[in-house]
């Protein structure tokens, strides 16, 4: 079981992430569930647009969904937009949004019943493969995960990581890209001093010169560049370095208990999320502004993040679910999880993909 969430308003990254410059705060509504260590709950952000809030359908009973998000465009933009435009409310959903910084703690919170649905990057998908959560929707394909070396380390390519110290949040997509890079350089994970850090610690350690490299993702990579200067960074690679062998989907994942008990609510969530996603893709400037206000991440950092995201709209989501493309993405990720020891063996990806809510949500 996890500790009680604490309500916060405008939590700064200086204090909560990496003692640098950007502010991150979570916004949410509803009652406070209990929480794993690095999650915070904050009051809902006020609406900032002139769009009127739709009234919930009369036949829909308002129900709360405890939702885990991350303070980036993939995880937070849907919350900021969906609340501002009333897309969740019109589906009878009261979204209780709770901030997390990585996927594994989200699964811990789902296991304890504190979270119903979460945003995860590709790195945490191995926990779904272990049966801890079902993928119900797709967010994007990305190249936001990067391995950055410090200039003074002398590292120029993957093979130079041998014997070096690398800060990485274990169980994340950052670790996945690092392991792929090590393999490309003819190395094994045991050939480097891999130090498990949260993203706050990794950024701070990199800026302070306490590690030779880090494996993290945007917007934290953007913050490193701001702090030390692009000329002092050696980028070894990102997700796109391993395409087309590997695609890296970010997803919406739901607890098996929630799906079993409230399948109709899961479908309503996907209806709201589909509408939010399609609006976001066609109004990116507005999405950035609302997300910046919601998370207190500077707009310029979020805009830079967009360059590393290939959004999946609701139509594309239904297509790749139906034609088996999404299954291939997750099958390939599982092979990587086996190679890196995250799981012992692969399982059919359809065992942890619950596509019905997303496909039904496309119906009138």
NUVEX-410242 format. One record per residue (C-alpha): residue in one letter; x, z, y. Coordinates in steps of 0.5 Angstrom, whole numbers, plus 500, padded with zeros to 3 digits. Layout:
% residues N
AXZY;...
//
This chain:
% residues 364
X500500500;X502499507;X502503513;X497503519;X497497524;X498499531;X495495537;X500492541;X499488548;X504483550;X510485545;X517483547;X521479543;X527483547;X524489543;X521486537;X525480535;X532479538;X534483544;X534476548;X529473553;X523470550;X516475549;X512475543;X505478543;X500478538;X493477539;X487479535;X480482534;X476486530;X478493526;X485494524;X487494517;X493497514;X499493515;X506491512;X512493516;X513488521;X506486523;X503488529;X496487531;X494486539;X487485542;X484478543;X487473548;X482472554;X479465554;X483460559;X479454559;X472452562;X469450555;X463454554;X464458547;X459456542;X453461540;X454462532;X449459528;X443463527;X443463519;X451465519;X452472519;X458474523;X464476518;X471478519;X477475516;X484478516;X488473518;X496473518;X500468523;X507467525;X508466533;X510459533;X506452534;X504452526;X502459525;X499461532;X496455536;X490455531;X489462533;X489461540;X485454540;X480456535;X479463539;X479459546;X474454544;X470458540;X471454533;X471460529;X465464532;X461457531;X462458524;X460466524;X467468523;X471474527;X478472526;X482479526;X489476527;X495479525;X502477527;X508477522;X515474522;X516471515;X512470509;X513475504;X511481508;X504477508;X503476501;X505484500;X499485505;X494480501;X496484495;X494491498;X488487501;X490488508;X490480509;X485475507;X488468509;X495467512;X500462515;X506460511;X512456511;X514452505;X519458503;X514463501;X510458497;X514461490;X510467491;X503462491;X507459484;X507466482;X500467482;X500471489;X496467493;X492460493;X494454498;X487452501;X489448507;X495444509;X498445516;X504440517;X511437514;X517440518;X524440519;X524446523;X528450518;X536449520;X543452518;X547453524;X554455524;X558458530;X563454533;X569459532;X567459525;X571453524;X565450519;X564443520;X560441514;X556444508;X563445504;X566449509;X561455508;X565457502;X567465503;X563465510;X558470512;X551467513;X545471515;X538469512;X531472511;X531471504;X525468501;X524463507;X524456508;X531457511;X534460505;X531454501;X535449506;X541453506;X541453498;X540445498;X546445503;X550449499;X549444493;X550438497;X557441499;X558443492;X557450492;X553456489;X550461493;X555466490;X560462494;X558465500;X556472503;X549471504;X546477508;X539478508;X536479515;X530478519;X529473524;X531478529;X537481526;X539474524;X539471532;X542477534;X548477529;X549470531;X549471538;X554477537;X558473533;X557478527;X556472522;X559465521;X552462520;X545463520;X539459516;X533460520;X527456524;X524454531;X523457536;X529462534;X534456533;X532454540;X533461543;X540461540;X541455543;X539458550;X543464549;X550461547;X549454549;X549447545;X556446545;X558452541;X553451535;X555446529;X548444526;X549443519;X543440517;X535441517;X529440512;X530432514;X537432511;X534432504;X528428505;X525424501;X527428495;X523434498;X518435503;X516442506;X509443507;X507449511;X500452509;X494456509;X494461503;X488465501;X488472497;X485470490;X481476491;X478473497;X477467494;X473470488;X469474492;X467470499;X468462497;X463460502;X467464507;X473460505;X469454506;X467456513;X474458515;X477451513;X471448517;X473452523;X481450522;X479443521;X476442528;X482447531;X487442528;X484436530;X483438537;X490441537;X493434535;X489430540;X491436546;X498438545;X499440552;X493444552;X495447545;X502449548;X499452554;X494456550;X499458545;X505460550;X499465553;X497468546;X504469544;X508470550;X513465547;X515460553;X512453553;X519450553;X521453547;X514451544;X515444546;X522443543;X518446537;X514440537;X519435535;X520438528;X513438526;X509432523;X502435523;X497434518;X490432520;X483434517;X483427514;X490426511;X489433508;X483431504;X487425502;X493428500;X489433496;X485428493;X490423491;X495428488;X500427494;X500435495;X501436488;X507432488;X510436494;X509443491;X511440484;X518438487;X518445491;X518449485;X523445481;X528448487;X525455486;X527454479;X534452481;X535458486;X532463481;X526464485;X521463479;X523462472;X519456470;X515451474;X507451473;X502446474;X501446482;X494445481;X493452478;X495455485;X492450489;X484451491;X482445495;X475445494;X474449501;X478444505;X474438501;X467441502;X469442509;X470435511;X462434509;X457434514;
//
